[in-house]
């Protein structure tokens, strides 16, 4: 049907009443605040309220910008050569977030199969020698000139969008066997590709993200309970196998990281070296820290006590140089960002919007928990960045893209509740 769009209706409903009798047209009325009280439909005609600047969730933008600024300072202190790139990443991320936040997410997720195959394509080509860059025993990056692009970071955002639309399409039959099998097959393809890089930590994070999205989408508690009854004993059996000599499930370095976590004193000079130093450095920061850009040789970043302090162990630098106060500030900011995303998810106008905002909350929450746990020795050493703080342009810009979609979900739910 062709649409007739009416602007500025105001208090007078005559235009709406006349348009109602326009045969063969789908009438959409854009109106002001006076009509909002009339409801989403006035005399059978759909009313759409334009979004206004005051509806923009600036609290989320401020939180993201604040923690990004802390990230710039800490990355610069950890390794000065990366600070300018981090600034470029934040500026670029803000611009992309602003643009994405103004694009209707419903229209974007309508291309969900394109989003899915784009993520699979990126994850596949990075494994091709000559295209994927081989660094530190892994092929995870593509050299695009001014920086190395990491497909798995953007793929996480694209998969959130894809499964948000997938779940909305299967909202009524999500717990049926056929739908679950289809969803598992679809997520297994990118998981296998990520694992082949190899990148076990991102594989686990993406798998957890998928499980969370299915839960938010309305997967039956009976099925969830059944899965947990199988998964928990299987995980225990898995851990008992991988610590055995001559096991073939994990690579040697992965097994050593688990063994070092279980017995850090035994592996204090090799696999447990970084985590032990990380814990000591965080403790040495005491209440307010040693200060940014300190040049003491005993500093964890200057004494070569940990490798790549600007990425996976960035919280170690935060704890040592900003102390307990700085560490708590970073944790609280990440927690508030997660809560803001969940709050947007709670009010979203449809299940796709709920899944997008919840997915971003889960992504920030999971990655933060893993990174902080590694830095404090709570879990085995694994490479996961701290959202908005760690150096990494692909990770940073991808997170900003995700936040842009959360902001758009917020604008759409404001429109819904105004109606």
Beta strands, then each sheet from edge to edge (+ up, - down):
strand 1: 2-7
strand 2: 25-31
strand 3: 41-42
strand 4: 45-49
strand 5: 132-135
strand 6: 138-143
strand 7: 148-149
sheet 1: 1+ 2+ 4+ 3-
sheet 2: 5+ 6- 7+
end
